[in-house]
Every structure is written in C-alpha cells, then in structure tokens.
Amino acid sequence: MKRNHITYRQLEDLLVQLGFVETSRDDKVAVFQHFAADSLIFLPGKGGDREARTADVMSVETHLVGWGYLEEADFEAFLEHGALPAAKR
C-alpha cells in the first residue's frame, strides 16, 4: 500500500462524501454518523490538517471496506492521491 500523508481533514472529507454527517465535536473527539446504515466513526476532535495516525487510517479503512461503503482498491486510491477517484465521488 502506498500511503501519502493523509490528514484528518481528508479523512473527514471522505466520510462526508460517503454520506456520513458530523454529529458532534469537542477537543477530544469528532463523531461521524451514517444515518441510513446506523454507523459511527470516531476521529480526534482537533485533527484538522495534522497527519492522521496510521491506526486511525486503518480503523476508517476497516470500517468503510468491511461494511461495503468502499472497495479496497478505491480506499487504496484515496491513500495514494488523498481523494476518491472522480467516478466514486
């Protein structure tokens, strides 16, 4: 897997593109919910433009691929380019 420096903001943008909504945020945690699938993803509240920790990227990947929001190849493309392929947006 080629991994460029993915930021928390890029992860958050990806979640929003896939239908997740930020439901709460404080200094410690940001909560994203996909209402149709009743799914939750938690990220650091002060992530912003900081590089995302590998564990957080892997957690998002496991959730998105495992629950069928994205194919593995599409997540790999996101890691390489920092955005989804145009056809997936």
N, C-alpha and C positions, 0 to 999 in steps of 0.2 A: 504494500500500500504506500503510495506516495502521499505524503502529508505536508502540505504547506502550512503556514502559520494561520490557523483558523482562530478567529476571535469569538468571544461570547456574543458580540453583536451579530456576527454572521450566523451563528447557531440560532439565535433568536429570530433572525430574518427567515431562516429556513423553516423554522417551526410555524411562523405566521403564514408563509407561502403554502404550507401543507394543511392549513385550516385550524391551527392552534391559536388560542387567544390568551394573551397575558391577563390573568385574573387577579394577581396581586404581586406586590414587590415591596421589599424593605431592604435594609442594608445587608441582610444575610441571605435572602432567597427571593428568586423570581419564579412564579408558578405559571406554567402554560397548560391550558386545558383544551382538549379536543372534545367539544360537547357531544357530537354525534357518536363518537366511539367511547365516551366517558374515560378518556385517558389523561393522565397528568405527567408532566415532565418538570423537574426542578433544576434550576441553574443558580449560580451565585447571584445575589442581588446587585452587587457592584461590579459585574463582569465587564460590560461595555466593550471598549477596544482592547482590553487585555487579551493576550493569547490564552485560549481555552486549555485547561489541563487535559492531558491525554485521557484520564479517567472519565472526565465529563463528556468528551467527544465520543468515547467508546460507549458510554451509557446512552447517549442520544442515538447513536448508530444502532445499538442493540434494540432499543425501543422502536425506532422507525422501521427498521428492516424486519425485525421479529413480528411486529404487528401489521406488516404489509403496507405501510404508508409509502415506502420507497423500496426499490430493488437495490440489492447490494452494489451493482455497477453504478447506479445513479448516486449513491452515497459516496462511492469512491471518486466519482467525477466532482462532486461537491468538495471533497477533501483536496483534490488536485487544483481546482480552479476557484474555490471559495464561493461558488454559486452553482445552482442546479443547471443542467443543460436547458437551453431555451424552450425546448418542447415539453419539459416537465413542469414549467412554471405555471 
